[in-house]
Amino acid sequence: MTVDRAVAPAALGRAVLLGRGAATLTAAGTGLRLAPDPRPLLLSVAVLLLAHAAGLAVLARNPYVVRHPVPLLAADTLLTLALLAADPGIAYFCAAAGAAALAGVVIGMHALWLAAAHAALGYAVAARVLAASPAHAEFVLAFPIACILAATGAAVATAALRRHVELSVRVVASAQRAAAADERARLARELHDSVAKTLRGVSFAALALPQSLRRHPGLAERLADTVSTGAAAAAREARDLLDGLRSDEPTRDFAAVVTDLCAAWQRATGVEVRLDLAPGDPPLPVRYELCRILQEALRNTATHAAATTVTVRLAAVAGRLVLTVADNGRGFPVPPSLVALRTEHRYGLLGMSERARLSGGALRVRSTPGGGTSVEAAIPA
């Protein structure tokens, strides 16, 4: 991901134009009380404001104009000279400092040459002003050097802003690449744990089928049935996987997503679901794994528990997001370890435990025969 180098100069260019306009209006308001004839000053301010309005409109519609600094700075220099011709006073000095700052934004430290020219012209104007009115000489003589300072400050600020924007873009791009890698790894794990294993078994049965047709017709019939059953199972697992990927909607509140999943399951099974959901916004991988754990726990309840009520709780406890699915069904003796789960072919509980563990958390199952079952997944939030 790359960043357009016109972004920072265009943004600071608009800021310089706005600042120069505000400074000119403020200075002009003071000068009107001191000038014997305010008309030249009013004319200068009007010209400057019109030029600023045009410049702001151009930068807003086409910020890439900063890529062509020569015509931009030439037009701004002509504006400054026009103000000098109209009224060699406070409006001119503000315009000259603003012109130097704009040059610093557009061409960086190379603007010091243009700022030096504005400063030299400013000292010539200051000498003329002081010859006519020597009062406040220290203020008049301070204005030309402001051109150098404005150009330097604008160049430094533009370089800093550009570095900040580029760093921010790199950080975002790195986060996007990491998220894409995590998503690919998660999809690979899902496919390996479900569809791939089933298809591997189907392929073994299909390889043995040709020889069995010639030598053992009865075995061939059973193998054909295995292939058919396995293909149907693979299609079902792929459908379940796609449903799981669609189950989470990252733009919505997680509690609302859980509510919709539970409502859909309640409509499908007729079993009442009671919700106790705390607000929370876990990271995307955590959201997905919790949704899958919830779906698997509800599927187990519908298949084995014969429950009449299910309670789903979502709570934040000590930096962890805890999802609890409890039912009032028949229950079962909880095996002591994951190995026992695999031996007893309880792959649903095993899969939920693996999901919780891969997310940095843990799964706890509590159940007694006749006393219902509680599945609790605690994952770092």
TACORMO-V835618 format. One record per pair of residues at least 24 apart in sequence whose C-alpha atoms are under 10 Angstrom apart, sorted by sequence separation. I is the first residue (numbers start at 1). J is the second residue. D is the distance in Angstrom with one decimal. If there is no record, write none. Layout:
BEGIN
{{I & J & D} {I & J & D}}
END
This chain:
BEGIN
{{21 & 45 & 8.6} {24 & 48 & 8.4} {25 & 49 & 8.8} {51 & 75 & 9.7} {52 & 76 & 9.7} {76 & 100 & 9.6} {119 & 143 & 8.3} {120 & 144 & 7.3} {122 & 146 & 9.8} {202 & 226 & 7.1} {203 & 227 & 7.8} {254 & 278 & 9.5} {255 & 279 & 6.0} {301 & 325 & 9.3} {305 & 329 & 4.6} {306 & 330 & 6.4} {307 & 331 & 9.2} {352 & 376 & 10.0} {353 & 377 & 8.2} {355 & 379 & 9.7} {356 & 380 & 9.7} {24 & 49 & 8.8} {51 & 76 & 8.7} {74 & 99 & 10.0} {93 & 118 & 9.3} {96 & 121 & 9.3} {97 & 122 & 9.6} {119 & 144 & 4.5} {120 & 145 & 8.9} {122 & 147 & 8.8} {201 & 226 & 8.7} {202 & 227 & 5.1} {205 & 230 & 9.3} {254 & 279 & 7.5} {255 & 280 & 6.9} {273 & 298 & 9.9} {301 & 326 & 9.0} {304 & 329 & 8.3} {305 & 330 & 5.3} {306 & 331 & 9.1} {352 & 377 & 8.4} {73 & 99 & 7.8} {76 & 102 & 8.6} {77 & 103 & 9.8} {93 & 119 & 9.4} {96 & 122 & 7.9} {118 & 144 & 7.3} {119 & 145 & 5.9} {201 & 227 & 8.2} {202 & 228 & 8.2} {253 & 279 & 7.7} {254 & 280 & 6.4} {255 & 281 & 8.4} {301 & 327 & 7.3} {304 & 330 & 8.0} {305 & 331 & 6.4} {349 & 375 & 9.0} {21 & 48 & 7.4} {22 & 49 & 9.4} {73 & 100 & 9.3} {76 & 103 & 9.2} {117 & 144 & 9.8} {118 & 145 & 9.1} {119 & 146 & 7.8} {120 & 147 & 9.7} {202 & 229 & 8.6} {203 & 230 & 9.3} {253 & 280 & 7.4} {254 & 281 & 5.9} {297 & 324 & 9.4} {298 & 325 & 7.7} {301 & 328 & 9.5} {302 & 329 & 9.6} {304 & 331 & 8.5} {305 & 332 & 8.8} {20 & 48 & 9.2} {21 & 49 & 6.3} {51 & 79 & 7.8} {116 & 144 & 8.9} {118 & 146 & 9.8} {119 & 147 & 5.9} {199 & 227 & 9.1} {202 & 230 & 5.6} {203 & 231 & 9.7} {253 & 281 & 6.6} {254 & 282 & 7.6} {297 & 325 & 6.8} {298 & 326 & 9.4} {301 & 329 & 7.7} {304 & 332 & 9.4} {20 & 49 & 9.3} {21 & 50 & 9.8} {73 & 102 & 7.9} {93 & 122 & 7.1} {115 & 144 & 9.1} {116 & 145 & 8.5} {118 & 147 & 6.7} {119 & 148 & 7.1} {198 & 227 & 9.9} {201 & 230 & 7.3} {202 & 231 & 6.8} {252 & 281 & 9.1} {253 & 282 & 9.6} {258 & 287 & 9.7} {269 & 298 & 9.9} {294 & 323 & 7.9} {297 & 326 & 9.0} {298 & 327 & 9.3} {301 & 330 & 9.7} {21 & 51 & 9.7} {72 & 102 & 9.4} {73 & 103 & 6.6} {92 & 122 & 8.7} {115 & 145 & 8.9} {117 & 147 & 9.1} {118 & 148 & 8.6} {200 & 230 & 9.3} {201 & 231 & 9.6} {254 & 284 & 9.9} {257 & 287 & 9.5} {261 & 291 & 8.2} {265 & 295 & 8.6} {269 & 299 & 9.8} {271 & 301 & 9.6} {293 & 323 & 8.8} {294 & 324 & 8.5} {295 & 325 & 10.0} {297 & 327 & 9.9} {301 & 331 & 9.5} {335 & 365 & 9.4} {17 & 48 & 9.9} {18 & 49 & 9.5} {21 & 52 & 7.0} {48 & 79 & 7.5} {72 & 103 & 9.0} {115 & 146 & 9.0} {116 & 147 & 7.4} {117 & 148 & 9.5} {198 & 229 & 9.9} {199 & 230 & 7.0} {202 & 233 & 9.8} {250 & 281 & 9.2} {271 & 302 & 8.3} {290 & 321 & 9.3} {293 & 324 & 9.9} {294 & 325 & 7.2} {334 & 365 & 7.2} {17 & 49 & 9.4} {20 & 52 & 8.6} {21 & 53 & 9.3} {47 & 79 & 8.3} {48 & 80 & 8.5} {93 & 125 & 9.1} {115 & 147 & 5.4} {116 & 148 & 6.4} {198 & 230 & 6.2} {199 & 231 & 7.1} {202 & 234 & 9.0} {250 & 282 & 9.7} {258 & 290 & 9.2} {262 & 294 & 8.6} {266 & 298 & 9.5} {270 & 302 & 9.7} {290 & 322 & 9.2} {291 & 323 & 9.6} {293 & 325 & 9.4} {334 & 366 & 6.9} {335 & 367 & 9.9} {69 & 102 & 9.9} {70 & 103 & 9.7} {73 & 106 & 8.5} {89 & 122 & 9.9} {92 & 125 & 9.4} {93 & 126 & 9.3} {114 & 147 & 9.1} {115 & 148 & 5.3} {197 & 230 & 9.9} {198 & 231 & 7.8} {250 & 283 & 9.1} {254 & 287 & 7.2} {258 & 291 & 7.2} {261 & 294 & 8.4} {262 & 295 & 8.5} {265 & 298 & 7.5} {269 & 302 & 7.0} {290 & 323 & 7.4} {333 & 366 & 8.9} {334 & 367 & 6.1} {17 & 51 & 9.4} {18 & 52 & 7.6} {48 & 82 & 9.4} {69 & 103 & 8.1} {72 & 106 & 9.0} {73 & 107 & 9.6} {88 & 122 & 9.3} {114 & 148 & 9.0} {115 & 149 & 8.7} {198 & 232 & 9.7} {199 & 233 & 8.9} {200 & 234 & 10.0} {250 & 284 & 6.8} {254 & 288 & 10.0} {257 & 291 & 8.4} {261 & 295 & 7.7} {265 & 299 & 8.6} {268 & 302 & 9.7} {269 & 303 & 10.0} {280 & 314 & 8.6} {287 & 321 & 10.0} {332 & 366 & 9.1} {333 & 367 & 6.4} {334 & 368 & 7.3} {17 & 52 & 6.0} {18 & 53 & 9.0} {44 & 79 & 9.8} {47 & 82 & 8.8} {48 & 83 & 7.7} {112 & 147 & 8.7} {113 & 148 & 9.0} {115 & 150 & 8.3} {116 & 151 & 9.4} {195 & 230 & 9.8} {198 & 233 & 7.1} {199 & 234 & 6.4} {249 & 284 & 9.4} {271 & 306 & 9.2} {272 & 307 & 9.0} {273 & 308 & 8.9} {274 & 309 & 7.5} {275 & 310 & 8.7} {276 & 311 & 7.7} {277 & 312 & 7.6} {278 & 313 & 8.0} {279 & 314 & 8.1} {280 & 315 & 8.2} {286 & 321 & 9.2} {331 & 366 & 8.9} {332 & 367 & 5.8} {333 & 368 & 5.6} {334 & 369 & 9.2} {16 & 52 & 9.8} {17 & 53 & 8.6} {44 & 80 & 9.7} {47 & 83 & 7.8} {69 & 105 & 9.9} {70 & 106 & 9.5} {89 & 125 & 8.2} {112 & 148 & 6.5} {115 & 151 & 6.4} {195 & 231 & 9.5} {198 & 234 & 5.8} {199 & 235 & 9.7} {248 & 284 & 8.9} {254 & 290 & 9.9} {258 & 294 & 8.2} {262 & 298 & 8.3} {266 & 302 & 9.9} {271 & 307 & 7.2} {272 & 308 & 6.5} {273 & 309 & 6.0} {274 & 310 & 6.2} {275 & 311 & 6.0} {276 & 312 & 6.3} {277 & 313 & 5.4} {278 & 314 & 5.6} {279 & 315 & 7.9} {280 & 316 & 7.6} {331 & 367 & 5.4} {332 & 368 & 5.3} {333 & 369 & 6.2} {18 & 55 & 9.9} {69 & 106 & 6.2} {70 & 107 & 9.4} {77 & 114 & 9.3} {81 & 118 & 9.8} {84 & 121 & 9.9} {88 & 125 & 6.7} {89 & 126 & 8.5} {111 & 148 & 8.9} {112 & 149 & 9.2} {114 & 151 & 8.8} {115 & 152 & 9.0} {197 & 234 & 8.7} {198 & 235 & 9.6} {250 & 287 & 8.1} {254 & 291 & 9.3} {258 & 295 & 9.6} {261 & 298 & 9.7} {265 & 302 & 9.1} {271 & 308 & 5.4} {272 & 309 & 4.9} {273 & 310 & 4.8} {274 & 311 & 4.6} {275 & 312 & 5.0} {276 & 313 & 4.6} {277 & 314 & 4.6} {278 & 315 & 5.2} {279 & 316 & 8.5} {330 & 367 & 8.9} {331 & 368 & 5.2} {332 & 369 & 4.6} {333 & 370 & 9.9} {14 & 52 & 9.1} {17 & 55 & 7.6} {18 & 56 & 8.2} {44 & 82 & 8.3} {45 & 83 & 8.4} {68 & 106 & 8.8} {69 & 107 & 7.0} {73 & 111 & 9.9} {80 & 118 & 9.3} {84 & 122 & 9.6} {88 & 126 & 8.7} {112 & 150 & 9.5} {113 & 151 & 9.6} {195 & 233 & 8.2} {196 & 234 & 8.1} {249 & 287 & 9.2} {250 & 288 & 9.2} {270 & 308 & 8.5} {271 & 309 & 5.9} {272 & 310 & 6.2} {273 & 311 & 5.7} {274 & 312 & 6.2} {275 & 313 & 6.0} {276 & 314 & 6.4} {277 & 315 & 6.5} {278 & 316 & 7.2} {282 & 320 & 9.6} {329 & 367 & 9.6} {330 & 368 & 8.0} {331 & 369 & 4.4} {332 & 370 & 7.5} {17 & 56 & 7.2} {44 & 83 & 5.5} {47 & 86 & 9.7} {66 & 105 & 9.0} {67 & 106 & 7.9} {68 & 107 & 9.7} {111 & 150 & 10.0} {112 & 151 & 6.3} {194 & 233 & 9.5} {195 & 234 & 5.2} {198 & 237 & 8.7} {248 & 287 & 7.2} {249 & 288 & 9.3} {269 & 308 & 10.0} {270 & 309 & 9.6} {271 & 310 & 7.2} {272 & 311 & 8.4} {273 & 312 & 7.1} {274 & 313 & 8.4} {275 & 314 & 8.3} {276 & 315 & 8.2} {277 & 316 & 9.7} {282 & 321 & 7.8} {322 & 361 & 9.5} {324 & 363 & 9.7} {326 & 365 & 9.7} {328 & 367 & 9.9} {329 & 368 & 9.7} {330 & 369 & 5.8} {331 & 370 & 5.3} {332 & 371 & 8.4} {334 & 373 & 9.4} {16 & 56 & 10.0} {43 & 83 & 8.6} {44 & 84 & 8.4} {66 & 106 & 6.1} {67 & 107 & 9.3} {81 & 121 & 9.9} {88 & 128 & 8.9} {89 & 129 & 7.6} {111 & 151 & 6.3} {112 & 152 & 7.1} {194 & 234 & 7.7} {195 & 235 & 7.9} {247 & 287 & 10.0} {248 & 288 & 6.3} {281 & 321 & 9.5} {321 & 361 & 9.3} {322 & 362 & 9.8} {323 & 363 & 9.6} {324 & 364 & 9.3} {325 & 365 & 9.7} {326 & 366 & 9.1} {327 & 367 & 9.6} {329 & 369 & 8.8} {330 & 370 & 4.3} {331 & 371 & 5.7} {332 & 372 & 7.9} {333 & 373 & 9.8} {14 & 55 & 8.0} {15 & 56 & 9.2} {44 & 85 & 9.1} {45 & 86 & 9.9} {65 & 106 & 9.8} {66 & 107 & 8.9} {73 & 114 & 9.4} {77 & 118 & 9.0} {84 & 125 & 8.6} {88 & 129 & 7.8} {110 & 151 & 9.1} {111 & 152 & 8.0} {195 & 236 & 8.8} {196 & 237 & 9.7} {247 & 288 & 8.1} {248 & 289 & 9.7} {280 & 321 & 8.1} {320 & 361 & 8.4} {322 & 363 & 9.7} {324 & 365 & 9.7} {326 & 367 & 9.4} {329 & 370 & 6.7} {330 & 371 & 6.2} {331 & 372 & 4.4} {332 & 373 & 7.6} {13 & 55 & 9.2} {14 & 56 & 6.0} {41 & 83 & 8.9} {44 & 86 & 6.2} {45 & 87 & 9.6} {109 & 151 & 7.5} {110 & 152 & 9.5} {194 & 236 & 9.8} {195 & 237 & 5.9} {196 & 238 & 9.7} {246 & 288 & 9.5} {248 & 290 & 9.6} {328 & 370 & 8.2} {329 & 371 & 6.8} {330 & 372 & 5.4} {331 & 373 & 5.3} {13 & 56 & 8.5} {14 & 57 & 9.3} {40 & 83 & 9.2} {43 & 86 & 7.4} {44 & 87 & 6.6} {48 & 91 & 8.5} {108 & 151 & 7.9} {109 & 152 & 6.5} {111 & 154 & 9.5} {112 & 155 & 9.3} {194 & 237 & 6.2} {195 & 238 & 6.2} {245 & 288 & 7.6} {248 & 291 & 6.9} {266 & 309 & 9.8} {278 & 321 & 9.5} {328 & 371 & 6.6} {329 & 372 & 4.4} {330 & 373 & 7.9} {331 & 374 & 9.0} {14 & 58 & 9.8} {42 & 86 & 9.7} {43 & 87 & 8.4} {44 & 88 & 9.5} {48 & 92 & 9.5} {104 & 148 & 9.5} {107 & 151 & 9.7} {108 & 152 & 7.9} {109 & 153 & 9.4} {111 & 155 & 8.0} {193 & 237 & 9.9} {194 & 238 & 7.8} {195 & 239 & 9.8} {244 & 288 & 8.0} {247 & 291 & 7.2} {248 & 292 & 9.3} {266 & 310 & 9.3} {278 & 322 & 9.9} {327 & 371 & 8.9} {328 & 372 & 4.3} {329 & 373 & 6.8} {14 & 59 & 7.0} {40 & 85 & 9.5} {41 & 86 & 7.6} {42 & 87 & 9.2} {44 & 89 & 9.6} {101 & 146 & 9.5} {104 & 149 & 9.9} {105 & 150 & 9.8} {106 & 151 & 10.0} {108 & 153 & 9.6} {109 & 154 & 8.9} {110 & 155 & 8.8} {195 & 240 & 9.9} {244 & 289 & 9.4} {247 & 292 & 8.4} {327 & 372 & 5.4} {328 & 373 & 6.8} {10 & 56 & 9.7} {13 & 59 & 7.9} {14 & 60 & 8.3} {40 & 86 & 5.9} {41 & 87 & 5.9} {44 & 90 & 9.8} {45 & 91 & 6.7} {97 & 143 & 7.8} {100 & 146 & 8.8} {101 & 147 & 7.2} {104 & 150 & 7.6} {105 & 151 & 7.6} {108 & 154 & 7.6} {109 & 155 & 5.8} {191 & 237 & 9.1} {194 & 240 & 9.5} {195 & 241 & 8.7} {245 & 291 & 9.4} {277 & 323 & 9.0} {300 & 346 & 9.9} {326 & 372 & 7.3} {327 & 373 & 5.5} {328 & 374 & 8.9} {39 & 86 & 9.6} {40 & 87 & 5.5} {41 & 88 & 8.9} {44 & 91 & 6.6} {45 & 92 & 9.3} {48 & 95 & 7.9} {93 & 140 & 8.9} {96 & 143 & 9.0} {97 & 144 & 7.6} {100 & 147 & 5.4} {101 & 148 & 8.5} {103 & 150 & 9.3} {104 & 151 & 4.5} {105 & 152 & 9.2} {107 & 154 & 9.8} {108 & 155 & 4.4} {109 & 156 & 8.0} {190 & 237 & 9.9} {191 & 238 & 8.1} {194 & 241 & 8.3} {244 & 291 & 7.6} {245 & 292 & 8.9} {326 & 373 & 5.6} {327 & 374 & 6.5} {11 & 59 & 8.4} {39 & 87 & 9.2} {40 & 88 & 9.2} {41 & 89 & 7.9} {43 & 91 & 10.0} {44 & 92 & 8.0} {96 & 144 & 8.0} {97 & 145 & 8.7} {98 & 146 & 9.4} {99 & 147 & 8.0} {100 & 148 & 7.1} {101 & 149 & 8.3} {102 & 150 & 8.6} {103 & 151 & 6.5} {104 & 152 & 6.4} {105 & 153 & 8.9} {106 & 154 & 8.9} {107 & 155 & 7.5} {108 & 156 & 7.5} {190 & 238 & 9.6} {244 & 292 & 6.4} {247 & 295 & 9.3} {262 & 310 & 9.5} {276 & 324 & 9.6} {300 & 348 & 7.3} {325 & 373 & 8.2} {326 & 374 & 4.1} {327 & 375 & 9.0} {10 & 59 & 6.4} {11 & 60 & 9.1} {14 & 63 & 9.5} {38 & 87 & 9.7} {40 & 89 & 9.5} {41 & 90 & 8.3} {42 & 91 & 9.3} {93 & 142 & 10.0} {94 & 143 & 8.0} {97 & 146 & 6.0} {98 & 147 & 7.6} {100 & 149 & 8.6} {101 & 150 & 4.8} {102 & 151 & 7.3} {103 & 152 & 9.6} {104 & 153 & 7.6} {105 & 154 & 5.3} {106 & 155 & 7.9} {108 & 157 & 9.4} {243 & 292 & 9.8} {262 & 311 & 9.8} {299 & 348 & 8.9} {300 & 349 & 8.6} {325 & 374 & 5.7} {326 & 375 & 6.3} {9 & 59 & 10.0} {10 & 60 & 8.4} {13 & 63 & 9.3} {41 & 91 & 7.0} {45 & 95 & 9.8} {90 & 140 & 8.7} {93 & 143 & 6.3} {94 & 144 & 9.5} {96 & 146 & 8.8} {97 & 147 & 4.4} {100 & 150 & 6.1} {101 & 151 & 4.3} {104 & 154 & 5.0} {105 & 155 & 5.2} {108 & 158 & 7.5} {109 & 159 & 9.7} {191 & 241 & 8.1} {262 & 312 & 8.3} {275 & 325 & 9.7} {324 & 374 & 6.8} {325 & 375 & 5.2} {326 & 376 & 8.3} {40 & 91 & 9.9} {41 & 92 & 9.3} {44 & 95 & 9.8} {89 & 140 & 9.2} {92 & 143 & 10.0} {93 & 144 & 7.2} {96 & 147 & 6.6} {97 & 148 & 8.0} {99 & 150 & 8.8} {100 & 151 & 4.9} {101 & 152 & 7.6} {103 & 154 & 8.1} {104 & 155 & 4.3} {105 & 156 & 8.4} {107 & 158 & 9.6} {108 & 159 & 7.6} {190 & 241 & 7.4} {241 & 292 & 9.4} {244 & 295 & 8.2} {274 & 325 & 9.9} {297 & 348 & 7.9} {324 & 375 & 5.6} {325 & 376 & 6.5} {10 & 62 & 9.0} {11 & 63 & 8.2} {94 & 146 & 9.2} {95 & 147 & 9.6} {97 & 149 & 8.5} {98 & 150 & 7.3} {99 & 151 & 8.4} {100 & 152 & 8.6} {101 & 153 & 7.5} {102 & 154 & 7.3} {103 & 155 & 8.1} {104 & 156 & 8.1} {105 & 157 & 7.9} {106 & 158 & 8.4} {273 & 325 & 9.7} {274 & 326 & 9.8} {296 & 348 & 6.5} {297 & 349 & 7.9} {323 & 375 & 8.1} {324 & 376 & 4.3} {325 & 377 & 8.8} {10 & 63 & 5.4} {13 & 66 & 8.5} {90 & 143 & 9.0} {93 & 146 & 8.9} {94 & 147 & 9.1} {97 & 150 & 6.2} {98 & 151 & 8.5} {100 & 153 & 9.9} {101 & 154 & 5.3} {102 & 155 & 8.9} {104 & 157 & 9.0} {105 & 158 & 5.7} {259 & 312 & 9.2} {273 & 326 & 9.8} {296 & 349 & 8.1} {323 & 376 & 5.7} {324 & 377 & 6.4} {9 & 63 & 8.5} {10 & 64 & 7.5} {35 & 89 & 9.5} {93 & 147 & 8.8} {96 & 150 & 9.7} {97 & 151 & 7.9} {100 & 154 & 8.5} {101 & 155 & 7.7} {104 & 158 & 7.9} {105 & 159 & 8.5} {187 & 241 & 9.2} {258 & 312 & 8.9} {273 & 327 & 9.1} {322 & 376 & 6.8} {323 & 377 & 5.2} {324 & 378 & 8.6} {8 & 63 & 9.7} {9 & 64 & 9.2} {10 & 65 & 8.2} {100 & 155 & 9.9} {104 & 159 & 9.8} {258 & 313 & 9.8} {272 & 327 & 9.9} {293 & 348 & 9.1} {296 & 351 & 8.6} {297 & 352 & 8.0} {322 & 377 & 5.6} {323 & 378 & 6.4} {7 & 63 & 7.3} {9 & 65 & 9.8} {10 & 66 & 6.4} {98 & 154 & 9.9} {258 & 314 & 9.0} {271 & 327 & 10.0} {293 & 349 & 9.0} {296 & 352 & 7.2} {321 & 377 & 8.1} {322 & 378 & 4.3} {323 & 379 & 8.5} {6 & 63 & 6.8} {7 & 64 & 8.2} {9 & 66 & 6.7} {10 & 67 & 9.4} {295 & 352 & 9.7} {320 & 377 & 9.6} {321 & 378 & 5.7} {322 & 379 & 6.4} {6 & 64 & 5.9} {8 & 66 & 9.8} {9 & 67 & 9.0} {31 & 89 & 8.6} {187 & 245 & 9.1} {255 & 313 & 9.9} {293 & 351 & 8.3} {294 & 352 & 8.8} {320 & 378 & 6.1} {321 & 379 & 5.4} {322 & 380 & 8.6} {5 & 64 & 9.2} {6 & 65 & 8.4} {7 & 66 & 9.2} {31 & 90 & 7.1} {255 & 314 & 7.8} {292 & 351 & 9.5} {293 & 352 & 5.4} {319 & 378 & 9.7} {320 & 379 & 5.4} {321 & 380 & 6.0} {322 & 381 & 8.9} {4 & 64 & 9.3} {6 & 66 & 6.5} {30 & 90 & 9.3} {31 & 91 & 8.8} {254 & 314 & 9.8} {292 & 352 & 7.8} {293 & 353 & 8.6} {319 & 379 & 8.8} {320 & 380 & 4.2} {321 & 381 & 5.3} {5 & 66 & 9.6} {6 & 67 & 6.7} {28 & 89 & 9.4} {293 & 354 & 9.9} {317 & 378 & 8.7} {319 & 380 & 6.1} {320 & 381 & 4.9} {5 & 67 & 8.8} {27 & 89 & 10.0} {28 & 90 & 6.8} {290 & 352 & 9.0} {293 & 355 & 7.4} {310 & 372 & 9.7} {312 & 374 & 9.7} {314 & 376 & 9.8} {316 & 378 & 9.2} {317 & 379 & 9.9} {318 & 380 & 9.0} {319 & 381 & 5.9} {27 & 90 & 6.5} {28 & 91 & 6.5} {289 & 352 & 8.5} {292 & 355 & 8.3} {293 & 356 & 8.0} {309 & 372 & 10.0} {310 & 373 & 9.6} {311 & 374 & 9.2} {312 & 375 & 9.7} {313 & 376 & 9.2} {314 & 377 & 9.7} {315 & 378 & 9.4} {316 & 379 & 9.7} {317 & 380 & 9.4} {318 & 381 & 9.3} {27 & 91 & 7.1} {310 & 374 & 9.5} {312 & 376 & 9.8} {314 & 378 & 9.8} {316 & 380 & 9.3} {317 & 381 & 9.3} {26 & 91 & 9.7} {289 & 354 & 9.9} {290 & 355 & 8.2} {305 & 370 & 9.5} {307 & 372 & 7.9} {316 & 381 & 7.8} {24 & 90 & 7.7} {25 & 91 & 8.3} {27 & 93 & 9.8} {28 & 94 & 9.6} {289 & 355 & 6.1} {290 & 356 & 7.9} {306 & 372 & 9.5} {307 & 373 & 9.5} {23 & 90 & 10.0} {24 & 91 & 5.7} {27 & 94 & 8.1} {288 & 355 & 9.7} {289 & 356 & 7.2} {305 & 372 & 7.6} {23 & 91 & 8.9} {24 & 92 & 8.7} {305 & 373 & 8.0} {24 & 93 & 8.8} {25 & 94 & 9.5} {286 & 355 & 9.4} {289 & 358 & 9.0} {290 & 359 & 9.3} {21 & 91 & 9.8} {24 & 94 & 5.8} {286 & 356 & 8.8} {289 & 359 & 7.5} {293 & 363 & 9.5} {20 & 91 & 9.8} {23 & 94 & 6.8} {24 & 95 & 7.4} {288 & 359 & 10.0} {301 & 372 & 9.7} {22 & 94 & 9.8} {23 & 95 & 9.1} {286 & 358 & 9.7} {287 & 359 & 10.0} {301 & 373 & 8.5} {21 & 94 & 8.6} {286 & 359 & 6.4} {20 & 94 & 6.7} {21 & 95 & 8.5} {24 & 98 & 9.5} {285 & 359 & 7.6} {286 & 360 & 9.3} {19 & 94 & 9.9} {20 & 95 & 6.8} {23 & 98 & 9.3} {286 & 361 & 9.8} {20 & 96 & 9.4} {297 & 373 & 9.9} {20 & 97 & 8.1} {21 & 98 & 8.8} {297 & 374 & 9.2} {298 & 375 & 9.9} {17 & 95 & 9.7} {20 & 98 & 5.4} {297 & 375 & 7.2} {19 & 98 & 8.0} {20 & 99 & 8.7} {297 & 376 & 9.7} {18 & 98 & 9.7} {16 & 97 & 10.0} {17 & 98 & 7.3} {20 & 101 & 9.2} {294 & 375 & 9.1} {16 & 98 & 6.6} {17 & 99 & 9.0} {20 & 102 & 9.7} {293 & 375 & 9.2} {294 & 376 & 9.7} {16 & 99 & 8.8} {293 & 376 & 9.5} {294 & 377 & 9.1} {16 & 100 & 9.9} {17 & 101 & 9.3} {293 & 377 & 7.8} {16 & 101 & 6.8} {17 & 102 & 7.8} {16 & 102 & 6.3} {15 & 102 & 9.4} {290 & 377 & 7.7} {13 & 101 & 8.6} {14 & 102 & 9.1} {289 & 377 & 9.9} {290 & 378 & 9.2} {12 & 101 & 9.6} {13 & 102 & 6.0} {16 & 105 & 8.5} {290 & 379 & 8.4} {12 & 102 & 8.3} {13 & 103 & 9.0} {289 & 379 & 9.3} {13 & 104 & 9.4} {12 & 104 & 9.9} {13 & 105 & 6.3} {287 & 379 & 9.9} {9 & 102 & 9.0} {12 & 105 & 6.6} {13 & 106 & 7.6} {286 & 379 & 7.3} {9 & 103 & 10.0} {11 & 105 & 9.4} {12 & 106 & 9.0} {286 & 380 & 8.2} {287 & 381 & 9.5} {9 & 104 & 9.2} {10 & 105 & 8.3} {286 & 381 & 7.7} {9 & 105 & 5.5} {10 & 106 & 8.2} {8 & 105 & 8.5} {9 & 106 & 5.8} {282 & 379 & 9.4} {283 & 380 & 9.5} {8 & 106 & 9.4} {9 & 107 & 8.9} {282 & 380 & 8.5} {283 & 381 & 7.2} {9 & 108 & 9.5} {186 & 285 & 8.5} {282 & 381 & 5.4} {6 & 106 & 9.0} {281 & 381 & 8.1} {183 & 284 & 9.6} {280 & 381 & 8.5} {183 & 285 & 8.0} {186 & 288 & 9.8} {182 & 285 & 8.1} {186 & 289 & 9.8} {179 & 284 & 9.0} {179 & 285 & 9.0} {16 & 150 & 9.9} {16 & 154 & 8.6} {13 & 154 & 9.2} {12 & 154 & 8.1} {12 & 155 & 9.9} {9 & 154 & 9.5} {12 & 157 & 8.4} {13 & 158 & 9.3} {9 & 155 & 9.4} {12 & 158 & 6.9} {11 & 158 & 9.1} {9 & 157 & 9.6} {10 & 158 & 9.6} {8 & 157 & 9.3} {9 & 158 & 6.2} {12 & 161 & 8.9} {8 & 158 & 6.2} {9 & 159 & 8.9} {11 & 161 & 9.6} {7 & 158 & 9.9} {8 & 159 & 8.2} {8 & 160 & 9.1} {9 & 161 & 8.7} {8 & 161 & 6.1} {9 & 162 & 8.1} {7 & 161 & 9.3} {8 & 162 & 5.5} {7 & 162 & 7.8} {8 & 163 & 9.2} {6 & 162 & 8.9} {8 & 164 & 9.4} {5 & 162 & 7.1} {8 & 165 & 7.7} {4 & 162 & 9.4} {5 & 163 & 9.8} {7 & 165 & 8.6} {8 & 166 & 9.9} {193 & 351 & 8.8} {3 & 162 & 9.1} {5 & 165 & 9.1} {4 & 165 & 9.4} {5 & 166 & 8.7} {3 & 165 & 7.5} {4 & 166 & 8.8} {3 & 166 & 6.1} {2 & 166 & 7.8} {3 & 167 & 9.5} {1 & 166 & 9.7} {3 & 168 & 9.5} {3 & 169 & 6.8} {2 & 169 & 7.3} {3 & 170 & 8.9} {1 & 169 & 7.2} {2 & 170 & 8.0} {1 & 170 & 7.2} {1 & 172 & 8.9} {2 & 173 & 9.0} {1 & 173 & 6.1} {1 & 174 & 9.2}}
END
